[in-house]
Amino acid sequence: MSFQGAPDDGDPNTGLSAEASPAGAGLAPAEAKDTVPDTAPPLVDPSALQELGTQLDSPAVAKGFARDYSNMWDRRYQSLASSIDSGDEAAALDAVLSLKTSSAMVGGVRLAELARELEDAIRVSDADLARQLLQEVAESGDETVEELQFSYLKDS
């Protein structure tokens, strides 16, 4: 199944459905971005990696996971972007689920939430929203990797 076209059941001013709009119905993307920082989840939650290290009984393994996550970011994003661009819904879902899960494990709270929103857009075949969210995922992913490298991996 391809999600090349998007259903037009959203706000005529934004092209987004009320449920899919990042800041709710009736806000244009620029307005939504202005309101999101007040309610946006944190970029990175360092307690997630600490918890992972505790669960694995090895902080070194958790740190290795964060390092691998950072090193794989560009490839993971390219896989997601190319599957969305080609309209391959199955590959896009596989890529976004991988991103969502690994981001949550590494503490990338904001990126995991964006991946969840992107997953929803893919599942309802909303290609326009998927492409919009893909840009936000790119930015948040870059910021997440930078934060992990600065805060958690700087001594590696």
Order of alpha helices (4+ residues) and beta strands (2+ residues): alpha-alpha-alpha-alpha-alpha-alpha
